Amino acid sequence: MTPRPPHIVCFAPYADWTLHSARQVTILQGLRQRGCTVSAVLCDGVFSDCDMHQPFTDGPQHRPAKACLLCQAGAAGHFAKWGMPYRWLGRWLDADDFNTSAAWVTGLKPATYPDAVWNGWELGDWVKSSLHSHFRHNVLDLSDPRVAQAYASYLNSARLAAVALSRLYDEEKPDVQLTMNGRMGVLRVALELAKQRGIRTLCEERAYVLERMMLFDNVHCLDNTALNRLWRDWQDIPLTVSEIDDLAAVLHRRWTGSSGEMVISPPMADTGRILSDLGFDPNRPVWALFTSCVDECISDPSWGGVFPSQETWIEATLAYIARHPNLQLVIRVHPNTGSLRAIRSNPQELAYFAALANRLPDNVRLVDSAATVSSYGLAAAAQVGLIWYSTVGLEMATMGRTVVRAGGGWCPGKSFLRHADDPAAYERFLDEVAARPEITPAATVAAWRFAYLFFLRQSLPFPLVDIPHWSAGRMAYAGPAALAAGRDPSLDAICDAIMTGRSLVAAPPERRSDDMAAKEELAIGARIDDFASASHRRD
């Protein structure tokens, strides 16, 4: 008997967010073209709080009474325009579910919210990331009534999602689930419940390049397991000249502010002018410390470092610099902490850096979040970079600079970084960096290989959806025929992976020609020289 094509459920509660839903629907339509059955499930206002209406992201400061109706209408309109049938999540809930969910939350003490478990499901942990984003707080103070009330509301939403999704899975018995990112509260619930049932989940998320897309296989978008495995497979494979050119184009777009992507820093500026504006002596070493906006990732322990917090690491660095007046340090507060380019602001980080600005050593400057100074210009002007896990550290390494990392995320185990893994030995470690600040050619090549993997290889091009703005998507094809097998390589790869269970990641070639590494080093060196020249003459 021929096995039936798989059945796919797409849980799309945030379907009015068209950057994601347009891509998800395109994948679903492609699967339908290939004989699969699909079911799209949207939210009909069943949640008491959700990630679409957070006061400290891109939602209104005060959620309007009809917010759910407007979101529901928008989602329904998009799916109707795209020709995709859908059903509402409320189909799998009844009135008693809302009462019992509210009663369960009421019976919890606020201090226990992060550890709340229902039916064996760790709902308190699964919604935590949404709470950090909701307030843009690194620390969730459950003695604050606002925080406690919001946490309770997200727990209520998570329990309702768990009940409804359990019934949905029982009824439809999907082989594969498609959803968004797997990080945010109810999306994390969908990921974890599906995993427990052996249902493979692909979590769609934006990539670092506008026209590309990420698909995380059975993990949420903060999980770096696949990235690290990909790096182990590819780290010894030289880049082709074409790949180097493609990466150089991506970096140039980011550094010049022409990418259209979610790049928060102002574009590259003249390094001489930057040093002059900072009042730095160009004949003394310059180090640049780039902070990270940690509220989105702080719920995942793998993004932390060996220091208790980013602030603890900054204080240790300042103490070292104060004892070494020959060094000059500039601290660049991440623009997403609270600049005009930010997605709202992180009040806890802003308060810390405002206080820090009043007690800096004489050889330290602080560039606050709102400043229009280019982070890329600072990276080009400095000899050494220090990061928690900011992506600018990777980009600085591709410039041929030494970069110290103290946080987690994508950074641990990367040969082109210097790792601050022992707080007790941090001063001795920085002494070694100061004595030998140069980066080896091999480390620079490794940085380019990883950067190509990070920005391009781990993601898929997806030209079937245009991205007029980093948060919006629109269909770029005329009709279903454009989604048939053989018409688009990326859609073919995605549908094949879903239908066969295969990995989305291509295996590396067994080898490349013997002279490839020499050509790679020459091409990278030429690109670094080009960037260096541009950074000294840019207005």
Sequence and secondary structure as in RCSB ss.txt:
>XXXX:A:sequence
MTPRPPHIVCFAPYADWTLHSARQVTILQGLRQRGCTVSAVLCDGVFSDCDMHQPFTDGPQHRPAKACLLCQAGA
AGHFAKWGMPYRWLGRWLDADDFNTSAAWVTGLKPATYPDAVWNGWELGDWVKSSLHSHFRHNVLDLSDPRVAQA
YASYLNSARLAAVALSRLYDEEKPDVQLTMNGRMGVLRVALELAKQRGIRTLCEERAYVLERMMLFDNVHCLDNT
ALNRLWRDWQDIPLTVSEIDDLAAVLHRRWTGSSGEMVISPPMADTGRILSDLGFDPNRPVWALFTSCVDECISD
PSWGGVFPSQETWIEATLAYIARHPNLQLVIRVHPNTGSLRAIRSNPQELAYFAALANRLPDNVRLVDSAATVSS
YGLAAAAQVGLIWYSTVGLEMATMGRTVVRAGGGWCPGKSFLRHADDPAAYERFLDEVAARPEITPAATVAAWRF
AYLFFLRQSLPFPLVDIPHWSAGRMAYAGPAALAAGRDPSLDAICDAIMTGRSLVAAPPERRSDDMAAKEELAIG
ARIDDFASASHRRD
>XXXX:A:secstr
      EEEEE TTTT HHHHHHHHHHHHHHHHTT EEEEEE  S  SS TTS TTTTS SS  TTHHHHHHHHH
HHHHHHTT   EEGGGG  HHHHHHHHHHHHTS GGGGGG  BTTB HHHHTHHHHHHHHT SS  TTSHHHHHH
HHHHHHHHHHHHHHHHHHHHHH  SEEEEE S SHHHHHHHHHHHHTT EEEEEEE SSTTEEEEEESS TT  H
HHHHHHHHHTTS   HHHHHHHHHHHHHHHTT S SS  S     HHHHHHHHT  TTS EEEEE    TTTTTS
GGG  SSSSHHHHHHHHHHHHHT TT EEEEE  GGGTSTTSSS  HHHHHHHHHHGGG  TTEEEE TT    H
HHHHHH SEEEESS THHHHHHHTT EEEE S TT TT TTSEE   GGGHHHHHHHHHH     HHHHHHHHHH
HHIIIIITSEE TTEEEEETTEEEE SSSGGGGSTTS HHHHHHHHHHHH   SS    S   TTHHHHHHHHHH
HHHHHHHHHHHH  
